[in-house]
Amino acid sequence: MNLEVNAVEEKKTPPNEDSNEILQNEKPSSDIKEHENLTKTLTPTKSNHPLSWWLIWVSSIILIVAMIATTNNLYPWNMIFQFLGVGGWLMVAIIWNDRALIVINAIAVAIFANGIVAYILKTYYGQG
């Protein structure tokens, strides 16, 4: 009889934190399917996000061209290509809503725009 009372009391007592944690971690399989490939990649694929996929690759290639232009001292083309490349990456950052990428690329766009405007003013208007 004493064992039956203890069993009834155990059922009535609220579960401790450890058992709550275990219950919260046990989710239906439908919830797990959404996140089951987290270890592979979080980068958008061409089929799922074609705009950002194309922007990433075109902008990256433009930035490589800009690096080549810089090492070969092709001024102001290096600034123009860098402006276009980071501008593309800024659009990708906005699509992804990635604040760190937005900040760095927005600053880079402003720097290269400033350099391009300064070059135009100095070359064509003798100012600067």
C-alpha positions as CSV (number, residue, x, y, z in Angstrom):
1,M,0.0,0.0,0.0
2,N,2.8,2.4,0.8
3,L,4.4,1.8,-2.6
4,E,1.1,2.7,-4.3
5,V,0.9,6.0,-2.4
6,N,4.5,6.9,-3.3
7,A,3.7,6.1,-7.0
8,V,0.6,8.4,-6.9
9,E,2.6,11.2,-5.2
10,E,5.4,10.9,-7.8
11,K,2.8,11.4,-10.6
12,K,1.4,14.4,-8.9
13,T,4.7,16.2,-8.3
14,P,5.7,18.6,-11.0
15,P,8.6,17.5,-13.1
16,N,12.0,19.1,-12.3
17,E,13.9,21.3,-14.7
18,D,15.8,18.4,-16.2
19,S,12.7,16.6,-17.2
20,N,11.2,19.8,-18.7
21,E,14.3,20.3,-20.7
22,I,14.0,16.8,-22.1
23,L,10.4,17.4,-23.0
24,Q,11.2,20.6,-24.8
25,N,14.0,18.9,-26.8
26,E,11.6,16.2,-28.0
27,K,10.0,17.9,-31.0
28,P,7.9,16.3,-33.7
29,S,9.8,15.2,-36.8
30,S,8.2,17.9,-38.9
31,D,9.9,20.6,-36.9
32,I,13.3,18.9,-37.2
33,K,13.1,18.6,-41.0
34,E,13.3,22.3,-41.4
35,H,16.7,22.5,-39.8
36,E,18.2,19.1,-40.5
37,N,20.8,20.2,-43.1
38,L,22.3,23.0,-41.0
39,T,25.8,21.4,-41.2
40,K,25.9,21.6,-45.0
41,T,25.5,25.3,-46.0
42,L,23.4,28.3,-45.3
43,T,24.4,30.1,-48.5
44,P,21.5,30.5,-50.8
45,T,21.5,28.1,-53.8
46,K,21.0,29.1,-57.4
47,S,17.7,27.3,-57.6
48,N,16.3,28.7,-54.3
49,H,17.6,32.3,-54.6
50,P,18.7,33.0,-58.2
51,L,19.0,36.8,-57.8
52,S,21.3,36.7,-54.8
53,W,23.2,33.7,-56.3
54,W,24.0,35.6,-59.5
55,L,24.8,38.9,-57.6
56,I,27.3,37.1,-55.4
57,W,29.2,35.5,-58.3
58,V,29.1,38.4,-60.6
59,S,30.1,40.8,-57.9
60,S,32.9,38.5,-56.8
61,I,34.3,38.2,-60.3
62,I,34.1,42.0,-60.7
63,L,36.1,42.3,-57.4
64,I,38.7,39.9,-58.7
65,V,39.0,42.1,-61.9
66,A,39.3,45.1,-59.6
67,M,42.2,43.5,-57.7
68,I,44.0,42.8,-61.0
69,A,43.4,46.4,-62.1
70,T,44.8,47.6,-58.8
71,T,48.0,45.5,-59.0
72,N,48.5,46.7,-62.6
73,N,47.9,50.3,-61.6
74,L,44.9,50.8,-63.9
75,Y,43.6,53.9,-62.2
76,P,40.6,54.8,-62.1
77,W,39.3,51.5,-63.5
78,N,40.3,49.8,-60.3
79,M,38.0,52.1,-58.3
80,I,35.2,51.7,-60.8
81,F,35.4,47.9,-60.6
82,Q,35.7,47.9,-56.8
83,F,32.6,50.3,-56.6
84,L,30.6,47.9,-58.8
85,G,31.7,44.8,-56.9
86,V,31.0,46.1,-53.4
87,G,27.8,47.6,-54.7
88,G,26.7,44.1,-55.8
89,W,27.7,42.7,-52.4
90,L,25.7,45.5,-50.7
91,M,22.6,44.4,-52.6
92,V,23.2,40.8,-51.6
93,A,23.7,42.0,-48.0
94,I,20.4,43.8,-48.1
95,I,18.6,40.8,-49.6
96,W,20.1,38.6,-46.8
97,N,19.4,41.3,-44.2
98,D,23.0,40.8,-42.9
99,R,23.9,43.9,-41.0
100,A,27.6,43.3,-40.8
101,L,27.8,43.0,-44.6
102,I,25.5,45.9,-45.1
103,V,27.7,48.2,-42.9
104,I,31.1,47.2,-44.5
105,N,29.8,47.3,-48.1
106,A,27.9,50.6,-47.6
107,I,31.1,52.2,-46.3
108,A,33.1,50.7,-49.1
109,V,30.5,52.0,-51.7
110,A,30.8,55.5,-50.1
111,I,34.6,55.4,-50.2
112,F,34.8,54.4,-53.8
113,A,32.1,56.8,-54.9
114,N,34.1,59.6,-53.2
115,G,37.3,58.5,-55.0
116,I,35.5,58.4,-58.4
117,V,33.9,61.8,-57.8
118,A,37.3,63.2,-56.8
119,Y,38.9,61.8,-59.9
120,I,36.2,63.3,-62.2
121,L,36.5,66.7,-60.5
122,K,40.3,66.7,-60.7
123,T,40.5,65.4,-64.3
124,Y,37.7,67.2,-66.0
125,Y,37.2,70.4,-63.9
126,G,40.7,71.0,-62.5
127,Q,39.4,70.9,-58.9
128,G,40.6,68.9,-56.0
